[in-house]
Amino acid sequence: MTTTETIIIEAKRRAGQGCCDPALSPRLLDEQAEAAANLFKALADPARLQILDILSQHTGMVCVCDLEGLVGLPDMQTGQRLRQPTISHHLKVLRAAGLVDCEKRGLWAYYFVYRERLAEARDLLAQLFAL
């Protein structure tokens, strides 16, 4: 007994014709994508996320000295968390991204979070992952 199989051959595509439906255009303009990438780069650090978490819990301002020893992953050898100079670096990155700002009082700097900027990051993520 012989079995017969049917083979279906697709028609050839013309040169330059895609195999699938065309992709949609990005919703973000180039400048918007660049700005969003810079924002998310600033957020992509455990210490900076912890700093934002602390600042967002306060309605007022937080002195940079109050962040010392609270943020950053502990050092593997000493178990110590970040010191003031490193925290200041992270705050500088967050300031450049427009997520926080500070007010100087004498030798100390008091930081606060820009809640509107955090809302922009949340809204952008919601837009990107909307089904």
Residue pairs with C-beta under 8 A, 6 or more apart in sequence:
13 19
26 33
27 127
28 36
36 124
38 97
39 97
39 98
39 99
39 117
39 120
39 121
39 124
40 121
41 97
42 48
42 93
42 94
42 96
42 97
42 99
43 49
43 52
43 97
43 99
43 121
45 90
45 93
46 72
46 73
47 71
47 72
47 73
47 82
47 86
47 87
47 90
48 90
48 93
48 94
50 70
50 71
50 72
51 67
51 71
51 87
51 90
51 91
51 94
51 100
51 111
52 94
52 99
52 100
52 113
52 118
54 62
54 67
54 70
54 71
55 62
55 100
55 111
55 112
55 113
56 113
56 115
56 118
58 112
60 112
61 102
61 103
61 110
61 111
61 112
62 110
62 111
62 112
63 108
63 109
63 110
63 111
64 84
64 87
64 88
64 91
64 102
64 108
64 109
64 110
64 111
65 84
65 108
67 87
68 81
68 82
68 83
68 84
68 87
69 80
69 81
69 82
69 83
70 81
71 81
71 82
71 87
71 90
72 81
72 82
72 86
72 87
72 90
73 81
74 80
74 81
75 81
82 90
91 100
91 102
91 109
91 111
94 100
95 101
95 102
97 117
98 114
98 117
99 113
99 114
99 117
99 118
100 111
100 112
100 113
100 114
101 111
101 112
101 114
102 109
102 110
102 111
102 112
103 109
103 110
103 112
104 110
